[in-house]
Amino acid sequence: MPQLNPNPWFVILLFSWVIFLSVIPIKILDHITPNELTPVSPEKHKTEPWDWPW
């Protein structure tokens, strides 16, 4: 049964984890937020009741 031979599969597993731990976090951390966050103003918005037509 070839799937019990760990020789090629261990190398594949090792290389895949090297890629996951080195390349992917760099790509994720390269993204920046497109807009700067602005604080919310303390004033309250005026809301009006809305009469439903039915």
Contact map, one row per residue, 1 for C-alpha under 8 A:
111110000000000000000000000000000000000000000000000000
111110000000000000000000000000000000000000000000000000
111111000000000000000000000000000000000000000000000000
111111000000000000000000000000000000000000000000000000
111111111000000000000000000000000000000000000000000000
001111111100000000000000000000000000000000000000000000
000011111110000000000000000000000000000000000000000000
000011111111000000000000000000000000000000000000000000
000011111111100000000000000000000000000000000000000000
000001111111110000000000000000000000000000000000000000
000000111111111000000000000000000000000000000000000000
000000011111111100000000000000000000000000000000000000
000000001111111110000000000000000000000000000000000000
000000000111111111000000000000000000000000000000000000
000000000011111111100000000000000000000000000000000000
000000000001111111110000000000000000000000000000000000
000000000000111111111000000000000000000000000000000000
000000000000011111111100000000000000000000000000000000
000000000000001111111111000000000000000000000000000000
000000000000000111111111100000000000000000000000000000
000000000000000011111111100000000000000000000000000000
000000000000000001111111110000000000000000000000000000
000000000000000000111111111000000000000000000000000000
000000000000000000111111111100000000000000000000000000
000000000000000000011111111110000000000000000000000000
000000000000000000000111111111000000000000000000000000
000000000000000000000011111111100000000000000000000000
000000000000000000000001111111100000000000000000000000
000000000000000000000000111111110000000000000000000000
000000000000000000000000011111110000000000000000000000
000000000000000000000000001111111000000000000000000000
000000000000000000000000000011111100000000000000000000
000000000000000000000000000000111111000000000000000000
000000000000000000000000000000011111000000000000000000
000000000000000000000000000000001111100000000000000000
000000000000000000000000000000001111110000000000000000
000000000000000000000000000000000011111000000000000000
000000000000000000000000000000000001111100000000000000
000000000000000000000000000000000000111110000000000000
000000000000000000000000000000000000011111000000000000
000000000000000000000000000000000000001111100000000000
000000000000000000000000000000000000000111110000000000
000000000000000000000000000000000000000011111000000000
000000000000000000000000000000000000000001111100000000
000000000000000000000000000000000000000000111110000000
000000000000000000000000000000000000000000011111000000
000000000000000000000000000000000000000000001111100000
000000000000000000000000000000000000000000000111110000
000000000000000000000000000000000000000000000011111000
000000000000000000000000000000000000000000000001111100
000000000000000000000000000000000000000000000000111110
000000000000000000000000000000000000000000000000011111
000000000000000000000000000000000000000000000000001111
000000000000000000000000000000000000000000000000000111
